[in-house]
Amino acid sequence: MELVLLLGAIVITAIVFSFLVKVVRAAIGTAIMIAAIVLILQILGIGTGDLWQAVNGLWQSLRNAIGW
């Protein structure tokens, strides 16, 4: 009985660890992509403030479009 419980715990731990590795890998990839886009925009002369205003304007337009 204890052996089955131990094996089950090991399998569940491996599945959870695998899931966490995938989540961290995706988060790192997303962060690198965002950093690269911001860097390219800064090279082109678009600052982070301008970018932030554009994102806020996009969300405001979306809210107005759905009537929220």
Buried (B, 14 or more C-beta within 10 A) or exposed (E): EEEEEEEEEEEEEEEEEEEEEEEEEEEEEEEEEEEEEBEEBEEEEEEEEEBEEEEEEEEEEEEEEEEE
